[in-house]
Amino acid sequence: MSETLILAEVLDLNAAEPLKAELLALRGHDLTLDASAVERLGGLCLQILMSARKTWAEDGVNLSLGSASQYWTEQWAALGAPDFNTEGALA
């Protein structure tokens, strides 16, 4: 069963624990992240999302990025992270 997780507008230190909890609750399911509303992406949430990509890949389930805001795209790249849907994701 595939799920969609709509990410918060602000993914900063305060959003890290709730994001981690939401991801853990969805572990084992194919998951698409909706980042269309994201206006700010901080380093800790980036680390959580990078860890989730690795975990989903190790579990043999798909984790992908659906819609993404311009802010997400710019901040993801500015933090030096690889493209979400290619490296570390299942085809």
C-alpha positions as CSV (number, residue, x, y, z in Angstrom):
1,M,0.0,0.0,0.0
2,S,1.4,3.4,-1.0
3,E,1.1,6.4,1.3
4,T,1.7,10.1,0.9
5,L,3.2,12.3,3.6
6,I,2.6,16.0,3.3
7,L,5.6,17.8,4.8
8,A,5.3,20.9,7.0
9,E,6.0,24.4,5.7
10,V,8.9,24.8,8.1
11,L,11.2,21.8,8.6
12,D,13.4,23.2,11.3
13,L,14.6,22.0,14.7
14,N,11.0,22.1,16.1
15,A,9.7,20.0,13.2
16,A,12.5,17.3,13.5
17,E,10.9,15.1,16.1
18,P,7.4,15.1,14.6
19,L,8.9,14.4,11.2
20,K,10.8,11.4,12.6
21,A,7.7,10.1,14.3
22,E,5.6,10.4,11.2
23,L,8.2,8.6,9.1
24,L,8.6,5.8,11.6
25,A,4.9,5.3,11.7
26,L,5.0,4.8,7.9
27,R,8.0,2.5,7.8
28,G,7.5,-0.5,5.6
29,H,5.1,1.2,3.2
30,D,5.8,2.7,-0.2
31,L,5.9,6.4,0.6
32,T,5.8,9.6,-1.5
33,L,6.8,12.8,0.2
34,D,4.8,15.9,-0.8
35,A,7.1,18.9,-0.3
36,S,5.0,21.4,-2.2
37,A,4.3,23.6,0.8
38,V,7.9,23.6,2.2
39,E,9.2,27.1,2.7
40,R,12.3,26.2,4.9
41,L,14.4,23.1,5.2
42,G,16.9,22.9,8.0
43,G,19.9,20.6,8.4
44,L,18.4,18.3,11.1
45,C,15.3,17.5,9.0
46,L,17.5,17.0,6.0
47,Q,19.4,14.4,8.0
48,I,16.2,12.7,9.0
49,L,15.0,12.6,5.4
50,M,18.4,11.2,4.2
51,S,18.3,8.5,6.9
52,A,14.7,7.7,5.8
53,R,15.9,7.2,2.2
54,K,18.5,4.8,3.3
55,T,16.1,2.9,5.7
56,W,13.4,2.6,3.0
57,A,16.0,1.3,0.5
58,E,17.3,-1.3,3.0
59,D,13.8,-2.4,3.7
60,G,13.1,-2.8,0.0
61,V,10.3,-0.3,-0.2
62,N,10.1,2.9,-2.3
63,L,10.5,6.3,-0.9
64,S,10.1,9.1,-3.4
65,L,9.6,12.8,-3.7
66,G,6.4,13.9,-5.4
67,S,5.6,17.6,-5.7
68,A,8.3,20.0,-4.3
69,S,8.3,23.7,-3.9
70,Q,11.0,26.0,-5.3
71,Y,12.2,26.6,-1.7
72,W,12.6,22.8,-1.1
73,T,14.5,22.4,-4.4
74,E,16.8,25.3,-3.7
75,Q,17.5,24.5,-0.1
76,W,17.9,20.8,-0.7
77,A,20.6,21.6,-3.3
78,A,22.2,24.4,-1.2
79,L,22.6,21.8,1.7
80,G,24.6,19.6,-0.8
81,A,22.1,16.7,-0.8
82,P,21.9,14.5,-3.9
83,D,18.8,14.4,-6.0
84,F,16.1,12.8,-3.8
85,N,14.6,10.5,-6.4
86,T,17.8,9.0,-7.8
87,E,20.5,8.3,-5.3
88,G,19.4,6.0,-2.5
89,A,15.9,5.5,-3.9
90,L,14.5,2.3,-5.5
91,A,13.4,2.4,-9.1
